[in-house]
Amino acid sequence: MGKNFWPAYIIVAAVLLAATWKFAPVVGEKIPAGGRASIRGLVAKCIGHGGASAADAGGETQSKAAAPAQKPAAPAPAGEAAAKPGKGSAPSTSAAVVPARSTAAPAPAEDEDDLPSLKGVVHSIAQKAKWGVLNRVTEVVALDGKTKGAVSGGRFFRIEKCESVGGELWLVGDFTPKGLGETVRVRAKSLHCFTGSPDLLSENQRKCLRMYYQLHGEAEKRKEEVLRDAAARSPYAADAAAAVAEFRAKAKEVEAAADSDGEAKRKATYELSQLRTKVQELNEKHKTWKSQHAAELPDPAKDSKYLKFLEDARQYAEPIAGMAF
């Protein structure tokens, strides 16, 4: 080698190193990514580097990119403090488990106003019933036949037995819960009779039953007043009423003389027959007059007081379904 080799070599190497240092970044950007990866791999092999290959690095990068970001833990519900770790213990990294609160509604209490029929209280014929409720203002008669007075609708009556008086069915017993202190009679048609006992009903149902038929009794009383007013306008009303009263008195006389013989019995029977004919004739004239003047007579079905009683009664009907007629 010439004596100028080493100085020339050093100068050229320095120039190339400087050029590489200056232009390597620009040249590196021009090389494709695959080429750069190959060069790095070759250099790594030459210098004995044990790092991961470009393919491995790329896969790891893609895996990290594909992995979903971990969601932040949901904040603890308001009012629930985190459990503090004991002394010397590692703090817990999991959320405290809070028992779920029950949202189930409590079981409803038994309805005291269940249907009366579910309590064993249903409508019954008078001959088999043990109690009933007055459905109208009712005449009360003592066992000796004397009238005790009138009782309003809605009163409960305990039945002891049934009797037939003058061909009419009567019920024997006393009122409840406040009785008269003696056994009396009331007409069977004046009661709605039921099985069981009023004690099987709730307090509210007993109140509704009483009020319902008390108001219905007042309605019936008002209806009779309107009908009497209409009847009184007939020119035959007074004569017909008098004939009926006379017929009833004569009928009692004939009944008293039923066991006797002779002229008195035949005369009484003949007079009774005549009175019956008179009553029938006057009643027929009275009915004909009412039919001819119907448009002029008051009608209970249109009477405001009568209708108001019925409307008020309906407000008590629901708890006593099956008992309200």
Phi and psi in degrees as a GROMACS rama.xvg file:
@    title "Ramachandran Plot"
@    xaxis  label "Phi"
@    yaxis  label "Psi"
@TYPE xy
-73.3458  165.03  GLY-2
-71.0209  -13.1983  LYS-3
-97.2825  5.7214  ASN-4
-64.4334  -52.0432  PHE-5
-67.8103  -41.5851  TRP-6
-62.242  -38.6968  PRO-7
-67.6716  -37.5233  ALA-8
-65.2659  -44.0005  TYR-9
-64.2951  -40.0578  ILE-10
-66.3003  -44.5621  ILE-11
-64.526  -42.7931  VAL-12
-61.9269  -39.1985  ALA-13
-66.3097  -40.6503  ALA-14
-64.7535  -43.8469  VAL-15
-64.8191  -39.7462  LEU-16
-63.2849  -40.8354  LEU-17
-66.48  -40.7683  ALA-18
-64.8978  -40.1782  ALA-19
-63.4678  -42.0006  THR-20
-62.8338  -36.633  TRP-21
-80.8431  -43.8386  LYS-22
-101.668  -3.61063  PHE-23
-59.7708  -44.9565  ALA-24
-59.4841  -39.0313  PRO-25
-68.8687  -43.6786  VAL-26
-66.1957  -38.7011  VAL-27
-61.4696  -34.3106  GLY-28
-68.363  -25.1913  GLU-29
-80.0141  -22.3085  LYS-30
-77.738  135.875  ILE-31
-59.0072  156.687  PRO-32
-59.3495  -38.007  ALA-33
-63.6756  -38.723  GLY-34
-65.9143  -43.884  GLY-35
-61.303  -40.4672  ARG-36
-63.7094  -39.6901  ALA-37
-64.2755  -41.8998  SER-38
-62.9796  -43.0319  ILE-39
-64.491  -37.6618  ARG-40
-65.8403  -40.1812  GLY-41
-65.1541  -42.4089  LEU-42
-62.3726  -41.0211  VAL-43
-63.0368  -39.414  ALA-44
-67.7835  -36.7467  LYS-45
-67.7377  -36.4023  CYS-46
-95.8136  -1.63809  ILE-47
75.8339  30.0381  GLY-48
-76.5592  135.555  HIS-49
-97.7292  19.0593  GLY-50
-71.8495  170.894  GLY-51
-71.5426  149.668  ALA-52
-73.5186  166.163  SER-53
-61.7005  -37.1043  ALA-54
-64.0052  -41.7835  ALA-55
-63.5156  -42.9714  ASP-56
-61.4365  -42.9792  ALA-57
-64.1029  -40.5809  GLY-58
-63.2943  -40.7897  GLY-59
-63.3649  -39.8955  GLU-60
-63.1258  -42.342  THR-61
-66.2188  -38.3443  GLN-62
-63.0142  -42.6977  SER-63
-65.2953  -35.7829  LYS-64
-70.8236  -36.258  ALA-65
-75.5798  -25.1488  ALA-66
-66.837  128.01  ALA-67
-67.672  145.738  PRO-68
-65.6358  137.741  ALA-69
-69.8192  129.58  GLN-70
-71.9753  141.21  LYS-71
-66.4081  146.714  PRO-72
-62.4218  139.807  ALA-73
-65.7353  138.905  ALA-74
-64.1087  147.363  PRO-75
-64.8763  144.904  ALA-76
-56.8883  148.836  PRO-77
-59.2594  140.59  ALA-78
86.9511  -3.11755  GLY-79
-110.48  106.88  GLU-80
-79.8573  145.795  ALA-81
-70.8123  144.381  ALA-82
-70.393  133.143  ALA-83
-87.8999  133.464  LYS-84
-68.9548  149.916  PRO-85
-71.6143  167.595  GLY-86
-64.6574  125.583  LYS-87
86.5595  -3.97273  GLY-88
-97.9925  154.438  SER-89
-75.0759  138.903  ALA-90
-64.833  140.892  PRO-91
-76.4458  138.001  SER-92
-100.847  -1.60073  THR-93
-102.907  151.413  SER-94
-70.9144  146.568  ALA-95
-67.7149  139.305  ALA-96
-85.1801  118.933  VAL-97
-102.963  125.241  VAL-98
-59.6345  137.945  PRO-99
-69.6309  137.942  ALA-100
-81.1515  137.271  ARG-101
-74.1166  130.572  SER-102
-106.012  4.26417  THR-103
-69.0984  134.94  ALA-104
-70.8736  144.313  ALA-105
-65.4178  150.258  PRO-106
-61.2552  131.519  ALA-107
-65.95  146.269  PRO-108
-68.6173  155.099  ALA-109
-60.7059  133.118  GLU-110
-79.0964  115.731  ASP-111
-71.0007  -17.0641  GLU-112
-98.6969  34.6086  ASP-113
-58.3967  159.404  ASP-114
-51.5608  135.082  LEU-115
-54.3884  -34.3578  PRO-116
-63.0856  -29.6871  SER-117
-73.0621  -14.3914  LEU-118
-102.147  5.92088  LYS-119
87.5551  17.2883  GLY-120
-112.165  106.365  VAL-121
-135.579  164.308  VAL-122
-64.5517  144.824  HIS-123
-144.359  156.609  SER-124
-72.888  153.516  ILE-125
-60.2245  -36.0039  ALA-126
-65.7684  -20.0954  GLN-127
-113.011  -6.29239  LYS-128
-83.2264  156.036  ALA-129
-107.026  -12.0692  LYS-130
-160.6  167  TRP-131
-160.448  175.157  GLY-132
-123.758  135.053  VAL-133
-65.5942  128.36  LEU-134
-100.285  7.43777  ASN-135
-163.861  171.046  ARG-136
-66.1209  125.037  VAL-137
-125.314  139.117  THR-138
-79.0686  132.195  GLU-139
-108.459  130.44  VAL-140
-121.999  133.939  VAL-141
-72.3637  165.789  ALA-142
-65.3393  -22.3592  LEU-143
-85.0786  3.45252  ASP-144
94.5039  -6.76332  GLY-145
-81.2185  139.281  LYS-146
-75.203  129.841  THR-147
-91.5329  -17.4543  LYS-148
129.996  -169.468  GLY-149
-113.81  144.94  ALA-150
-120.626  139.211  VAL-151
-71.377  161.624  SER-152
-64.7998  159.33  GLY-153
96.961  -11.9952  GLY-154
-76.589  141.454  ARG-155
-87.3357  141.837  PHE-156
-130.961  122.278  PHE-157
-86.738  126.687  ARG-158
-95.0778  127.283  ILE-159
-97.2461  -39.9508  GLU-160
-165.765  170.471  LYS-161
-111.272  147.097  CYS-162
-138.48  150.508  GLU-163
-107.112  119.417  SER-164
-124.569  116.892  VAL-165
61.5794  32.3046  GLY-166
79.2763  6.93552  GLY-167
-115.682  142.572  GLU-168
-83.2532  126.501  LEU-169
-120.862  151.477  TRP-170
-110.438  135.961  LEU-171
-108.941  133.013  VAL-172
167.696  -147.498  GLY-173
-149.978  162.858  ASP-174
-80.2573  158.659  PHE-175
-145.412  146.517  THR-176
-80.4454  -17.9788  PRO-177
-103.824  104.168  LYS-178
-86.9756  173.978  GLY-179
-87.6674  -9.25772  LEU-180
83.728  7.41319  GLY-181
-154.05  160.253  GLU-182
-82.1458  133.328  THR-183
-134.05  176.488  VAL-184
-118.846  145.24  ARG-185
-137.551  152.974  VAL-186
-66.7117  137.785  ARG-187
-62.6892  -32.7321  ALA-188
-69.1938  -12.1409  LYS-189
-89.1255  0.901924  SER-190
-125.97  147.155  LEU-191
-100.259  123.266  HIS-192
-103.632  150.479  CYS-193
-140.325  161.316  PHE-194
-82.227  174.499  THR-195
73.0558  -138.118  GLY-196
-153.156  151.174  SER-197
-62.9533  -21.2648  PRO-198
-68.526  -17.013  ASP-199
-75.7525  -18.1764  LEU-200
-84.8534  156.099  LEU-201
-72.3251  165.294  SER-202
-59.925  -39.6383  GLU-203
-65.8893  -39.6631  ASN-204
-66.4127  -38.8581  GLN-205
-64.1452  -39.7916  ARG-206
-64.0214  -44.8968  LYS-207
-64.2051  -40.3833  CYS-208
-62.9098  -44.307  LEU-209
-63.3759  -47.4942  ARG-210
-67.707  -38.1023  MET-211
-58.9363  -48.491  TYR-212
-83.1889  -21.1774  TYR-213
-65.3765  -44.7029  GLN-214
-69.0264  -36.7962  LEU-215
-65.4198  -36.3448  HIS-216
-63.769  -40.764  GLY-217
-65.6965  -35.4456  GLU-218
-65.101  -43.1043  ALA-219
-65.3725  -38.0797  GLU-220
-62.9103  -41.9503  LYS-221
-66.1832  -37.9033  ARG-222
-61.3713  -43.5169  LYS-223
-64.291  -37.2745  GLU-224
-62.0499  -43.1185  GLU-225
-65.6508  -40.3517  VAL-226
-67.6133  -38.2092  LEU-227
-64.8051  -39.1105  ARG-228
-62.3263  -41.8339  ASP-229
-66.1919  -41.8388  ALA-230
-66.7363  -35.3849  ALA-231
-65.4864  -18.4979  ALA-232
-78.7822  -12.7776  ARG-233
-78.1375  135.857  SER-234
-68.2853  -10.9459  PRO-235
-103.704  -3.17599  TYR-236
-62.7925  -48.7472  ALA-237
-65.1339  -43.4342  ALA-238
-65.0878  -39.0181  ASP-239
-66.0836  -41.2024  ALA-240
-64.6937  -40.9679  ALA-241
-65.4666  -39.1809  ALA-242
-66.2643  -38.2188  ALA-243
-64.5175  -42.9041  VAL-244
-63.6181  -40.5859  ALA-245
-66.3547  -40.0112  GLU-246
-62.8384  -42.801  PHE-247
-64.491  -39.7347  ARG-248
-65.2308  -40.7491  ALA-249
-68.1298  -35.4496  LYS-250
-62.863  -38.2794  ALA-251
-66.4705  -36.4604  LYS-252
-65.4193  -42.3956  GLU-253
-66.0439  -39.002  VAL-254
-64.1846  -37.2328  GLU-255
-68.0368  -29.6985  ALA-256
-96.4947  15.4665  ALA-257
-62.8312  -34.0651  ALA-258
-88.6384  -3.76664  ASP-259
-94.8029  160.772  SER-260
-119.014  168.164  ASP-261
109.417  -170.995  GLY-262
-64.806  -37.3854  GLU-263
-61.5861  -40.3076  ALA-264
-68.7164  -42.8372  LYS-265
-65.0709  -38.6822  ARG-266
-65.3244  -44.7573  LYS-267
-62.568  -39.9131  ALA-268
-66.3609  -39.2441  THR-269
-66.2075  -43.9255  TYR-270
-63.5705  -37.5855  GLU-271
-63.9778  -39.4755  LEU-272
-63.6088  -40.9854  SER-273
-65.0704  -42.1857  GLN-274
-64.2488  -37.0911  LEU-275
-61.6771  -43.3123  ARG-276
-64.5494  -40.9014  THR-277
-62.5914  -44.3316  LYS-278
-61.0834  -44.7817  VAL-279
-62.1728  -41.7798  GLN-280
-66.1457  -44.5947  GLU-281
-67.7297  -38.1903  LEU-282
-63.9656  -38.6875  ASN-283
-65.9339  -41.3486  GLU-284
-65.0952  -39.9835  LYS-285
-63.5379  -44.8913  HIS-286
-64.0212  -40.341  LYS-287
-63.2954  -43.0667  THR-288
-62.8542  -42.8282  TRP-289
-63.7493  -39.7875  LYS-290
-66.1383  -33.5085  SER-291
-76.015  -22.378  GLN-292
-119.867  25.7609  HIS-293
-57.5672  -38.3122  ALA-294
-67.1305  -20.4217  ALA-295
-92.9902  -11.9814  GLU-296
-93.7809  147.517  LEU-297
-65.0978  142.412  PRO-298
-114.032  120.447  ASP-299
-57.9949  -32.7046  PRO-300
-67.0854  -13.5657  ALA-301
-114.15  1.84729  LYS-302
-74.1631  128.773  ASP-303
-65.0245  -38.9396  SER-304
-67.2853  -43.0213  LYS-305
-60.3309  -46.7723  TYR-306
-66.701  -33.8857  LEU-307
-66.4501  -40.5747  LYS-308
-60.2743  -43.6954  PHE-309
-66.6251  -39.0319  LEU-310
-64.2878  -42.7666  GLU-311
-65.3915  -36.3331  ASP-312
-64.8527  -36.2459  ALA-313
-61.8226  -24.0769  ARG-314
-67.4567  -16.6825  GLN-315
-105.862  5.29309  TYR-316
-78.2975  -33.7931  ALA-317
-59.616  -48.0424  GLU-318
-66.9548  -15.0646  PRO-319
-116.865  39.8083  ILE-320
-54.887  132.118  ALA-321
93.613  -11.1217  GLY-322
-116.11  -9.39034  MET-323
-99.2977  118.688  ALA-324
